[in-house]
Amino acid sequence: MRQRLRCTPAHEPPLAVLRTDGRLTLRTAAQLRTALLKCLAEQPIGILVDAAGLTIGEDMSLTALMAASRHAAAWPGVPLLICAPSRDMRAALRRLGADRHLTLCTDLDHGRAMAVRRALPAQVRDRFPAAAASVPAARTLVSGACERWQLPVVVEPARLVTTELVTNAVRHAGTPIDLTVTRGRRYLHLAVRDYHQRRSRLTASEGRTERGGRGFLLVEAVSSSWGCTLLPDGKVTWASLHLTARSRI
C-alpha cells in the first residue's frame, strides 16, 4: 500500500501554518519541501509545521525540514517551528543533529506563542506594473527604506540587486510585480514576486549581451544568498544582503 502525505496550508497572518498528515519518506519529502517553500513565498514572520499527524520512515527524510529551515533563515529570515512532533520524530531529529537548528514546540499554541515573541521586522512593499519606469521607482523605494532604517552600507548593493530583479521581471514575466524590502536582524531581504513561472536563472551570458545590467551574475556577486521560489501562479526571486558587508564590486 502506497504511503501518502497530505500538506494543508492554513493562513494565520502574520504566521503560516502547514498541517501535515501521513508518512514522511524519502519519496514524499519533496512534497513537504515544496509545500514549505510555498509558505515561505508569503513571507510570514514564522512557519509552524503541525506534525501531530506525521509519522517518519527513514531518518534522512527529515532533511527536508532541515533544508527548509536553512532556506527560511536565508530568506525571508524567519524561523521554522515543528509543533507536536512524536517521540520517534524527536529521537530521529536528535540522531541527525537537526534539533539544534529546528525549534520544537509541544503543540500549535506553543508554536504561535514562540513565533510572536519575535519582534516584527521593519518592512515596506509596493506593486509595480511591467514597465521600464518601474525599475527606477523600485530603486527609489529601496533607497528610501535603507535611509529610514539607517543602513548606508547596503544602499548601493541593494539598489543594484533591485535593478536586476525588477528588470528581469519586467522583461521576462510581463506581469504586475510586487517588491518587498525587509530588514532582518543580520540581513536586508529583497523579494520580487511576479506571476509568470519561468524560473530566474544565473547564466554566464545573461547581461553581457543585454542592455541594462549584468544579470544575475551581479546579484550573486553582491548578495550573501539568492534564489528563486516557484509558486502555482508565478515565482518569487529573492536576495539577502548582509547588513555589515560592503559591496564586492
C-alpha positions in Angstrom: 0.0 0.0 0.0 1.4 3.4 -1.0 2.1 5.7 1.9 0.6 9.2 1.3 1.4 12.6 2.8 -1.0 15.4 2.9 0.2 19.0 3.4 -2.5 21.6 4.1 -1.6 25.2 4.5 -3.6 27.4 6.8 -3.4 31.2 6.7 -2.9 32.8 10.1 -1.3 36.2 9.2 1.4 37.1 10.1 2.1 33.4 10.6 2.0 30.5 8.1 0.7 27.1 9.4 1.3 23.9 7.5 -0.7 20.9 8.7 0.9 17.5 7.8 -0.8 14.1 7.9 0.7 10.9 6.7 4.1 9.3 6.4 7.3 11.3 5.6 9.6 9.2 3.5 12.4 9.9 1.0 9.7 9.7 -1.7 7.3 12.2 0.0 10.0 14.6 1.4 10.0 16.5 -1.9 6.2 17.1 -1.4 6.8 18.5 2.0 9.7 20.7 0.8 7.5 22.2 -2.0 4.7 22.9 0.5 7.1 24.7 2.9 8.6 26.8 0.0 5.1 27.9 -0.9 4.5 29.0 2.7 7.8 31.0 2.6 6.7 32.8 -0.5 4.1 34.7 1.5 6.9 36.0 3.7 5.3 35.3 7.2 7.1 36.0 10.4 7.3 32.3 11.1 6.2 28.9 9.8 4.5 26.4 12.1 4.6 22.8 10.9 1.8 20.8 12.7 3.5 17.4 12.9 0.9 15.8 15.1 -0.3 13.6 12.3 3.1 13.0 10.8 5.0 9.6 11.0 8.6 9.1 9.9 10.0 6.5 7.6 13.7 6.9 7.1 15.6 9.4 9.3 17.0 11.0 6.2 13.5 12.1 5.1 13.8 14.8 7.8 16.5 16.5 5.9 13.6 18.2 4.0 12.8 20.1 7.2 16.5 20.9 7.7 16.8 22.3 4.2 13.6 24.3 4.5 14.9 25.7 7.8 18.1 26.9 6.2 16.2 28.4 3.3 13.9 30.2 5.7 16.8 31.6 7.7 18.5 32.9 4.5 15.2 34.3 3.1 13.0 35.7 4.4 14.8 35.4 7.7 12.1 33.6 9.7 12.1 30.5 11.9 10.7 27.1 11.2 8.9 25.7 14.2 7.9 22.0 14.4 4.8 21.6 16.6 3.7 18.4 18.4 6.4 16.1 17.0 6.1 12.5 18.1 8.7 10.8 20.4 10.1 8.9 17.4 10.4 12.1 15.4 12.2 13.9 18.2 14.6 10.9 18.5 15.3 10.9 14.8 15.9 14.7 14.8 18.4 14.2 17.7 20.2 11.4 15.7 20.6 13.8 12.8 21.6 16.7 15.0 18.7 18.6 13.5 17.2 19.5 16.8 19.9 22.1 17.2 18.6 24.0 14.1 14.9 23.5 14.4 12.6 24.9 17.1 10.5 22.1 18.6 7.2 23.0 20.3 4.7 21.0 22.3 1.7 22.0 20.2 0.5 24.7 17.8 -0.4 27.1 20.6 3.1 26.8 22.0 4.5 27.4 18.5 2.3 30.5 18.0 3.5 31.9 21.3 7.1 31.3 20.4 6.8 32.9 16.9 5.0 36.1 18.0 7.7 36.7 20.7 10.0 37.8 17.9 9.8 41.5 17.1 8.1 42.1 13.8 10.7 43.1 11.2 10.6 46.5 9.5 9.1 46.1 6.1 7.9 48.0 3.1 6.3 46.7 -0.1 4.7 48.1 -3.2 3.3 46.8 -6.5 4.6 48.0 -9.9 3.5 47.5 -13.5 5.5 45.6 -16.0 7.0 48.8 -17.4 10.5 50.2 -17.7 9.6 53.1 -15.4 9.1 50.5 -12.6 12.9 49.9 -12.3 13.8 53.4 -11.1 10.7 53.6 -9.0 11.7 50.3 -7.3 15.2 51.6 -6.7 13.7 54.7 -5.1 11.6 52.6 -2.7 14.7 50.6 -1.7 16.8 53.7 -1.2 14.1 55.3 0.9 13.8 52.2 3.1 17.6 52.0 3.7 17.7 55.7 4.6 14.9 55.4 7.1 16.5 52.3 8.7 19.9 54.0 8.7 21.6 51.3 6.5 24.1 53.3 4.4 26.4 50.4 3.8 23.9 48.4 1.8 22.2 51.2 -0.1 24.2 50.8 -3.3 24.3 47.0 -3.4 20.6 46.9 -2.6 19.9 49.3 -5.5 21.9 47.2 -7.9 20.2 44.0 -6.9 16.8 45.6 -7.1 17.6 46.8 -10.6 18.4 43.3 -11.8 15.5 41.6 -10.1 12.9 44.1 -11.3 14.4 44.4 -14.8 14.3 40.6 -15.1 10.6 40.5 -14.1 9.7 43.4 -16.4 11.4 41.7 -19.4 10.5 38.1 -18.9 7.4 37.9 -16.8 5.4 40.8 -18.1 3.0 40.8 -15.1 2.4 43.0 -12.1 5.5 43.0 -9.8 5.4 43.0 -6.0 8.6 44.3 -4.3 9.1 43.6 -0.6 12.0 45.0 1.4 12.5 43.6 4.8 15.1 44.5 7.5 16.1 41.4 9.4 18.5 41.2 12.3 21.5 40.4 10.1 20.3 40.8 6.6 18.3 43.1 4.3 16.0 40.9 2.3 14.7 41.9 -1.2 12.0 39.9 -2.8 10.3 40.4 -6.2 7.1 38.5 -6.8 5.7 38.1 -10.3 3.0 35.9 -11.9 4.9 34.0 -14.6 6.5 30.6 -13.9 9.7 31.0 -15.9 12.4 30.4 -13.4 15.0 33.1 -12.9 18.4 31.6 -13.7 22.1 32.7 -13.4 23.9 32.2 -16.7 27.3 33.3 -17.9 25.9 35.2 -20.8 23.0 37.0 -19.3 23.5 40.7 -19.0 26.7 40.7 -21.1 24.8 41.0 -24.3 21.6 42.5 -23.0 21.2 46.2 -22.3 20.6 47.4 -18.8 22.8 45.5 -16.4 25.0 42.4 -15.8 22.2 40.0 -14.9 22.2 37.6 -12.1 26.0 37.3 -12.0 25.8 40.7 -10.4 23.1 39.5 -7.9 25.4 36.6 -6.9 28.4 38.9 -6.6 26.8 41.3 -4.1 24.4 39.1 -2.2 25.0 36.7 0.7 22.5 34.4 -0.9 19.8 34.5 -3.5 17.2 32.2 -5.1 14.0 31.7 -7.0 11.0 30.0 -5.4 8.3 28.7 -7.9 4.7 29.1 -7.0 1.5 27.7 -8.6 0.8 31.1 -10.1 4.3 32.6 -10.6 7.5 32.9 -8.6 9.5 34.9 -6.0 13.1 35.9 -6.8 14.9 37.0 -3.7 18.3 38.1 -2.4 19.7 38.7 1.1 22.4 41.3 1.8 24.5 41.2 5.0 23.9 44.5 6.9 27.6 44.9 7.7 29.1 43.6 4.5 30.5 46.1 1.9 29.9 45.6 -1.8 32.4 43.4 -3.6 32.1 45.2 -6.9 
